């Protein structure tokens, strides 16, 4: 008996000549909150629909709770589903919507009522049992959809961009609630989204998909700290990404030259063979502003730059700086410190060698 | 400028509504006329023509027409639902062609259809079908395209994610059809059935070929009567059948709730 809720083995899907999903392997243990994250067209929704059973894989296997699912129709998979547009039944009240799954299973009326009450409590919707969906706000509809999916107590819940129709404030509140519900009920969540903040905020593990393949799998902090490709570095958070050529290696330091500029940076030496390095990625917050006259240290990677643009993000300023080599760096500087910064002001930036990620692709 | 446009808009709405309702008002006024000629004398009126409607010459055709219309409406609803399900929901192979075929009777003039049906029945040795069975069958040919169209539109508008949601909640296909599809497209079914009822109840061009002597539908009885006399009792017949049709529409709407579909709302 396997303890993993989902196993995808070499899973592929073609529509005609185009390969939407290519040879995906993934194991999701029971109780995990895993997000499938990627831009639209990356194959994430197709993958979800294959797990739910609405799309048959072209090749490969799907196992749910250890059982191979080919030929098993969606209604037999016992997999809950939450849709982007909620898909509430318009002719049924909230209670009837939430009780639908249990009623279809032939549960007694008492049992249905008890489970409906429980499900509504866990999403904080008590008291709205007799409303019709159209008399609910977007957030309430979303909770109803969630309650409906969890009422039959599936061990596994698939969520397809469930928050993308809500406004920002509500979306942020619902992230926390979704995570709470998932933890309380101990259900495995497979959460499909294109919103990296959402994935970062809730997930135990994120699967980044790009053009039908898995680009990287890891915890949110792993993906942020150690992206393995420029795609992940760019998609998860923000990054300054440059094409580079390696120049010299020694003493735990890898020197790289940013292409077509002559600007050389010192990075911590990676485990990979140095000749394959083709890109480097620097997080905006890793670029430190050296305020004049305060420095007694002698930092390396000192970059004299001129400010060309300042984007105010509230607590932080995103400062666009141009090095004399015409390289543009975007640095994140706290608004409290950056008060006197202005366009055309010359400043010095620095970056720790360890904060420069060297990438092969 | 805007006020002129909105003024013109209001005036044109009033004109269109007058254009639609004036004939009805004239018929109503004529049905109350005391003279035995059809005249309009607004300050004198009587309801005695309505008293004449109780006679068997009007009641029997009315009952026949109503029976036929109810049968036609029910059968069109059931057949329309089945056809629309296969064509519009399951999208069977060749569904577009089948849909066109189902709608094709709309393109054939009713007179031509009437002649064709009579020729078919007599050459197939089924002349005894002339009368109620023939009328019901012929009316269904006429009403089915409307019913299929209305029900298919409702099915096209049905959100497939609802079906998928039902599936993910463990509902079998039969359960999904019964608890999700049918209740949600019900307004479409009832609007199709209402169309079928009205078309059948008022039909002349097909019925004229298929009625038996002494067993005629109401519109044919009116036509026959009109050949020999033109008096206010005809206006009274028209008003009475208009009220009956309105009552039927009201009842269908109460059961089916299709005005919500027409106006774009829902309960």
Interface residues (C-beta under 8 A of the other chain):
Chain A: X52 X53 X54 X73 X74 X75 X76 X77 X78 X79 X80 X81 X83 X85 X87 X88 X89 X90 X91 X100 X101 X104 X105 X132 X134 X148 X149 X152 X158
Chain B: X159 X161 X162 X164 X165 X166 X167 X168 X169 X170 X171 X172 X175 X179 X180 X183 X184 X266 X267
